């Protein structure tokens, strides 16, 4: 199990087969980026790239850059356009070429400053730049703080589907500064709760007690993020590279959710919004197929609604496009659907009993 140490910041330590690193969750962390890197990693390089996007860069890049430069580190900042469309091989190539032009080499390191899009594409760039350089993740959204920055999955999208090109590349450190969540628009703040509700559904039903009280949730962001990181870290420690099936449990709601996100065209749905729709379908299938009680299922759906997450899918996103995107997803093996269901809140498993007709019926239910 990951080691969690209380304080500001809260420290969660992951120990993997061939690696270990720390996730720090707290406030006022960005100004001490260089000190935290020095204290919690073996990174000693004196040249770094900050990869950020056009929304986050103007808010936080200068603070991170000043911290690094005050420690004698030469920094170049590379900014990609904000949005899911930047998760592409073209942008990864641009980032890598920018690092080459700036004189980075294999002793340099990369700082990914932004949400899940930046974390995924910058992490992938770090994985392939001169066969791999260290990466520090500084996630600035709820989705990235509770989920995508932890676990080492990096990658980009293709027109055929989401995250189909990528690599495992564990960060050397994750700095989750919850102060950055204050600048999120309400829609972006809300979307992160799809991943939080997923974690509660598969591993820790008591987490719902915290998130159901929306009125006070901003007062508990450090606790909320740290609890979710601990859940994600425990799953990653058990199954870092998805060889035993445990890590597949994190895909609850993602099988249809990724298909909906791709079929809608990247940008129509925020990631968490598409996952919310996938969670609705997976919850209903769990009630129908695996014994989840109707009351527990209703609790999941009510909590999604609490954060204004979508529970109904418009008719102009066709079933054929959703299922076509799903068929190219990594959650299929030799054409076999691997679908995560719940027996009860906190008790998930991977089922091979979900059929094509079940998926069609689930999609029809989403449109009702």
N, C-alpha and C positions, 0 to 999 in steps of 0.2 A: 504494500500500500504506500502511496505517496506520503511524505512527511509534511505536515502543515504546522507552521509556527506562527502564533498570533503576534500582532504588533502592527505598527505602521512603518513599512509595509508588512502585510501578511506574506509569509514565504511558504511556497509549496514546492517540494523537491521531488523530481521524477528520477527514478533509477531504472534504466533500460539495460538490455543485454550488453550493449557496447557503448553506452553513452549515459550521461546524466546531466541535468540542468535544473535551473530554478525558475519558477514563475513568481514574480513579486506583484502583489496587488495592494494598491494604496493610493494616497493623494500626494500631490506635489513631488512626483518622481522625475518628471522630465528635466528639470533644472539640474538634477544630479545624475544624468545619464552616464557620463564618463566615470563617475565614482562608483556607480552601481555595477557597471561593466567590469571595472578593475577589481571590485571586491567579490564578485560572484562568477567570474569567468576566467579562463586562461588566456583571453585575447590580449595580445600585447602589440598588435599592429599599430602603426602610426599614420596610416592612410585609410580613409573610410569613405563610403558613399552612403548618403541618405536617399532612399527611394521613397517618394511620397506622391500625393496626387494634388490636383489643382484646387480641391476644397480644403484638404488638411494642411498642405504646405504653408499657406499664408498664416495659419493659426499657430502652428507648433514647430515648424522646421527651424526657425531661428533660435528658439530656446534649446533645442537638441544640438544644433550646430555650435552654438556658443559654449555649451558644456563640453563638447568634444574638443573644440579648438582651445579651450582654456587648459586642457590636459595635454596640449602639444600635438594633437591629431590633426592632420591635414584632411579637409572635408570637401567633397563635391556633392552638390544636391541635384538629383535628377527627378523631374516632375512629370508624371503621366497624366493624361486627362482623367478626371473622375468618372466612375461608372463601370459597369460590368463589361462594356465593350473593350476596356483596356486589358482584360484577361486574355491576351492573345499572344501567339508566337511573335508577331510583329513587334509588340511592345517589349517583350522579353529581349528580343534582338536589339532594339533601340537602347534599352537599359544597359545591356552588356557592352555595346559599342561605346556608349557614354562613359562607362567605367574604363574601358581601354583608352579612350581619348584623354581621360583625366589621369592616366598613369597608374591605375590600380593594378596590383599583381596578386599572386597567390598568397602573399602575406598580409593582404589588406582584408577588410571586413565590410559587411553591408548592414545597414540599419533600415528595416522596413517600418515606415512610419505611416500608419493609415488603417483603414478597415480591412475587411477580408480580401478584397480585390488586390490591394497593394501587398498584403501579407503573402498571398498565394503567388503572385507574379514575381515579387522581389525575392521570395524564398526560392523559387524555381531558378531565377537568375543566379542566386548565390550557389545553388546546387551545381550549375553547369559552368559557371565562370572559372576558367582555368582548372576545370575538373573539381571545383568545389572550394568555397571560402566560407568562413564563419558568418553566421547571420544572427542579428539581434532583432527580435520582434517587438515593436512598440504599437500594440493595437489600440485604436481610438474609437471603436464602436462596440456596442454590447455583443453583437454576433462574433466579432473577432476576439474580444476579451474572454468570453466564456467558452469559445469553441475553436475557431479556425487557427488561432495563433499557437495553439498547444497541440503537439502530436506529430509534427514533422511532415504533414502532407502539404505539398506545394504543387502548383500546376496552373494550366490555362485551359480555356475552352476552345472548341472548334465549332463550325456550323453544325456538325453532327451531334454535339452534346457537350455537357458540362464536365470540366476537369478530366478530359480524356488524355491529355498530355501532361506529364508531370513526373515528380520524383519524390521519394522520401528524403528529407533533409532537415534533421532536427535543429532547432535554434540553439544557440549557446546560452540565451537568456531571453525571458519574456518580461517586459515591463508594462503592466496594465495599470495605467494611471486613470482612476475613475473621474478625475477632474475633467478629462477630455469629453466625457459623456454629456457635460452641461451644454456643449455647443451643437449637439445633434438636434435636427428638426424632429418634431414629434413622431412623424411617420418612421424615421430611421431609428429613433429610440424604441418605438413599439416593436419593430420587426425583430429585434434581438430576443424578445421574449418567446418567440417560436422555439429557439434552441434551448432556452431555459426550461420551458414547459416540456420539451422532449426529454431533457435530462431527468426531470422529475418523474416523467412517465416510465422511463426505463430503469431508473436506479434509486430514486429517493423521493417517495411520495410526499414526505414532510416538507419538501421544498415548495410545494404548492401552497402550504399555509402562509409562507412568506410572500409569494407573488400575488396571491388573491387579494391582498390589501393594497390596491394600487395607490391609495391616497398617501401612504407613507413610504413608498418603495424607494424614492430618491434619497431618503435618509439612511438606507441600508445597502447602498450600492457596493461598498467594499466587501461586506459579508456575502452579498448575493453573488458577486463575481467570484470570490474565493471559493465558495461552496460549489459553484459550477465547475471551476477549474479542477477542484479536487475530484469531482466525478469523472471528468474527461481524463484526468491524469491517471486515475485508477484503471480505467478501461485501456488506455494506451500502454500502461505498464504490463497489463495482462496479455496484450495482443498487439504489439507495436506495428507489425506489418500485415495484419489481417490473415494470419495463418491458422488460428484456432476457431475463428468465428465470433469471438467475444466483441472485437471492435466493430463488427458488422451491426451490433445492436445500436450503435450511434446513428445508423441509417433509418431509424424509426421515422416515418413520415417523409423520408427523402426519396424513396423509389418513385412514387408518383410526383412528389414535389419537384425533383429535378426535371422530370419530363414536362411538367407544366411550365417551369421556368424557361426551358429551352423552346417549347412550342409557342409560348407567348412572345418570343423574341426578347433577347436580353435587354432589360431596361423597362419592360412593361411591369413586371413584378419585381419588387425587391426580393432578395433571397429569402428572407424570413417570411414574406407574404406567400411565396410559392410553397415553402415548407409548411406553413399553417394549413394550406389546403391539403397537402399530403398528410398532415397529422389528422385532419378530420376524416379523411378516407381510411387511414390505417386504424384509427380508433373505432370507426364503425365496423370495419372488417374484424377487429379484435372482439367486439361484442358478438358479432355473428358467428365467428369461426373458432375462437379460442377461450371463451369463458369470461372475458372481461365483463364486469357487471355493468348494466345500463347506467347505474348511478355514477360509477367511476368514469364511464365514458362521457356522461353529461358534464362531469366536473372538468374534464380536460377541455371540452368545447366551450364551457362558460368562461374558463380562464383565458382562452384565446380571444373570446369576445371582449373580455375586460380590457384588453390592449388593442382593441379595434383591428384585430387581425382578420383577414378575410376567411370566411367559412363557406362561401358560395362562389362557384366558378361560372364566368360568363360563357354563353353558348358559342361565341366566336373563336374560342380556342378549341379546335376540333380534336375528337378522340384519337383520330388516326395520327395526327402530329404528335400528340402526347405519347402514345404507345410506341410510335416510331423512334422518338428520342429515347424512351426507356429501353428499347431493344438494343441500343448501342451503349447503354450505361454499364459501368463496371460492376453494378450490383446483379448483373446477369452472368451466369456461368453456363457455357455451352447451351445458351438459349433458355436455361432454366431460371425462373424468377426466384430470387432470394428476398423474401418479404418479411420484415420484422413486425411481429404482433405482440400483444400484451396478454398475459394470463390474468394479471391484476396490476394495479398501479405499483410501479417499482419492480415488476417481474416481466422481463421481455425475453423473447426467443426468436430465432430465425426459422421461418416456416418455408417448406417447399410445396405447401398444399394450396397456395393461391393460384388460381387459373386465370386465363385470359378473360373468361366470362366474368369472373369475380372482379377483375379490374374494370371492365366495362360497366358493371353494375355499380361499382364504387364511384366512377366518374359520373354516371347518371345521378347518383345520390348527391354529388357535389353541386349539380345544376338545379336541384329541386328547390 
